[in-house]
Amino acid sequence: MAKSDFVSASMLSGSRKKIICVDDMNFSLISIKKALESHYEVYLADSNSKMYKIMEKARPDMIILDVNMPDVDGYETIKDLKNDKRYSDIPVIFLTCSSDKESVVKGLSLGAAAFVIKPFNAVKLIECINNQFYPKEVEKPKAEKNDFNPNILVVDDMTSMLRTIHHALHAKYNVFLISRSEVVIDFLQNNRPDVILLDYLMPGLSGFDLIPLIRGLPDYKDIPIIIITTEGTIRNVNDAISRGASDFIVKPFDPKELNYKVEKQIRLRKQQRENDENAFLLD
């Protein structure tokens, strides 16, 4: 790899987003750089170790990572990144030939923000990258408020998932988005959603950690909580239910299934409130 592929003083200047592309195939690196260099500052590394050398001089806004590499593969690399406080908040996109569901689920469970399959479309890759910079816009919950629509709170550290859920639900509901689990309790003390969609795996407080905290808040004992997870095992489902979850949905999901589960929880809660009111009148 040419010396020009690595960091220089001129590369550190400017305000464009910095992206490190890690791939052991030079052809792939050249293709990625050609697709991205007019939009971002692009650094190339053909190994895990060279990626870290670049990060010593230029902290990236994103890492694009191949899965299948010699020595240290993409899965081990993302594990190390997510366990390192210096780099754990940097979004990682897997750019790989591995498109089977098992690979995707494994990558997402380790903290990948998205998967892009080789051979890639440059426009779609750029769109995927820009989607990952969306958290800066959704740190504070927001929604197009309609007083006649139920309020849905969505908590997920993956911005691509936040956008997917918002797209699936916003026509029928007021959808509030939170990308950092540590601000959820503060939000709930000043806002009251009708349903909470909660990611299972998140840095810091996980969805499972949040359930008992939410249930401990005044008036939140019966708020429906739907866990969103890539790991829909019987053990995880039972654990979620035992902690106070109302239902669960497994990623990747069908938007129709998501709408059905949200609508079901709203209907059940409405019915429960009516039953409670009738019981009170009878007393």
N, C-alpha and C positions, 0 to 999 in steps of 0.2 A: 504494500500500500504506500502511496506517495506521501511525502512529508506534509504536503499541502492539505491532506485529509485530517490533520490533527490541529490542535488549538494554536492560534497565534494571537498577538496583541490586537490585530485588526478584527479578528473574529469575535473578540470579547466586547467590542463596541456595538452601539446600535440598540434599538428597542425591540427588534423582532424576536419572536419566541425561539428559544433554543431547543433543538431536538437532536438527541443522539440515536443513531441507527446502528444496531448491533446485529451482525450477520457474518458467518464465516465464508460466505460466497461473495467474492468481489463483484461479480456480475449483478447480484441482488443489490449490493450497496450502491453501485453506480446508477442502477435504475431508480432506486429510492431517492438518491440525491438529485437526479435529473427532474424527478417529479415534484420535489419539495423546495428546491433551493431558491426559487423565485418568491416563495411565501415565508420561509423560515430560515434561521441560521442552522445549517445542517452539519453535524459532526459524525464522522464514520468510524466505527470500531469493528474489527473482525474477530474480537474475542471479549470475554468477560473482563479480563485484566486490563485491556486497552480502554474499555468503557470507564473503568474506575480511574485510570490515569487522566482521561479527559475531564471527568467530574471533579478532580482535584483543582482544576483551573477554571472550569465553566460549569456552574450548576445548571442542569437542563430543566426546561419546563415540561419535558416529556421524553420518554424512552420508547423507541420502537424496537422490539426484541424478537429475534428468531427463536423458535422452540428447539429445533434439532441442530445442536452445535457440539463439536468435540470438546473434551475436557469438562467444561461446565455448561449444561444445557440451559434453556430458557426458564424451565421450572425452578431449577436450583438458583438461578440468578434472581428471579423475582422474589423467591423466599428470602434471600439475603437482603435485597433492597427493602422489602417490607419490614424486616426485623431490625433495620438500621434507622435510628431516629433522624439521621441527617437526610435520608432519601425516601423515607416511608410514604411521604405525601406526594411524590412524583408519579403522575399517571403513567402506566405502562400499557402499550398496545402490542399484542402479539401479532406479528406478520409472518405467516407460516403456511406450509402445505398441509398441515394436520387439521383437517376440517371435520373429523368425526366428533360426535356428541361428547364422548368420553374426554377427549382432549380439551374441548371447549369448556366443559364443566370443571375439569381439573384446573385450567388456567384461571377461570373466573373465581373459583374457590380460593385460589392463592392470591387474588387481589388484582388480576388483570382488568383494565378498564374496558377492553374490547378485543375482538379478534378480527383480523383482516386476512383473507385467504389469498395466497399466491396462485397464479399470477394475478396481480392486483390492478384495479382501475384507479388511475391517478386522482380523478375527481372524487371518487368515493373515499379514497384514503384521506384526502385533504378534508373532506366533510367529516369523517370519523375523528380526525385529529382536532378539528375545531369544536366538535361536540364535547371533547374532554376538557376544553378550557371553559366550559359553561359553568362550573361550580362558582366561579367568581361572581356570577350573576344570580346564583340561587342560594348563597350563604344565608341570606335572610329570606324566610318563607314568604312566598307571594302567590297570588292567584287572582284571576278575574272574578271578582266577587259578585254573586247573584244570590240575593237573600232567599230565593225560592228553591235553590239547589242545596243538597246535603254537602257538607264540608269533608273532604278527604285529606288526611295528612299522609305524605309519603316520605319515608326516611330510608335513604340508600346512599352509600358513598360513591356509587358508580353513576356518573352523570348521564351516560348513555341509557342506563336503566330508568333514571328519573324522567328523561325525555320520552322514553317508550311508554311509561305508565301515564305520564301527562297526556300524551297523544291519545291513549286508549280511553281515558276517563273524562277529559275536560269538557266534552260536549254535554255531559249530564251532571257533572259535579263541579264544585269549587275545589280545585286541586292545589294544595300547599306542598312545596318541595323543601326538604331539608337534606343537606349532604353531609352534615357532621352530627353524629349521634349525641355529642356532649351538650348540644343546645336544645335538645328535645324537651327536657323537663321544663326549662325556662319558657319555651314556647307554649307548652300545655297549661302553664299557670296563668296565661293571659288569653288563651284561645281554646275553643272547645270543638274539636272535630267530631264528626259522626262515626267515622271509621278511621283506623290507623293501619297503614301498610308499612311493615317493619322488616328491613333486611336482616337476615340471620347473621351473616358474616360482615362485620365492619371493624375498622381499626378503633382502638379504644374500647368504648362500650359496644358490645355486640347486641343484636336484637334480643337474644335470650337474657342478657343482663338488664335490658331496658324494661322488659315485661313486668317484673315485680316492682320496679320503681314507678312505672306508670300506674299499676294497680294500687299502689300505696298512696296515690294522690287523692284528695277529696273529690268525690263524684266521678271517679274514673274506674270504679269497680266493674261496671258493666259495659264500658265502651268497647265495641268490637275491635280486636287486634288480629290482623291477618299477617302471618309470617311469610316472607318471600325468601326462598332458599334454593340453592343448587343441590342441596343434599337432603332429598325427601325420604330419608330412611325411616323405618318404623320407630327406631330409637329416638331420632331427632324430633319426629312428629309428636311422639308421646311426651318427650321432654318439654316441647313447646306448649302442649295442651296442659300439662301439669303445672307449668309456670303461669298459665292464665291466658294463653292464646286462644282465639275463637276458631281459627281456621288457618290453613296454610296453602301456598301455591308454589309450584316448583318452576324455576327458571330452566330453559326458556319456556314461556307460557303463551297460550293463545289469548289475544285481547278479549275475545268473547268469553273465555273462561274467567278472566279477571273481572270483567263487568258482572258476570253472573254471581261470583262470590261476594263482590262488594254489595250488589243489590240484595242478595240473600241476607247478609248481615244487617243491612238497614231495615229490611222487612221484619226480620226476627226481633230486632230491638224495638221497633215500633209496636209490634204485637205484644211484646213484654210490657211496655209502658201502658198500653191499653188494658192489659190484664191487671196490672198493679192498680190502675185507676178504678177499675170495676170492683176489685177486691176492697179498696178503700171505701167506695160508696156503699158496698154491702155491709161493711162494718158499721 
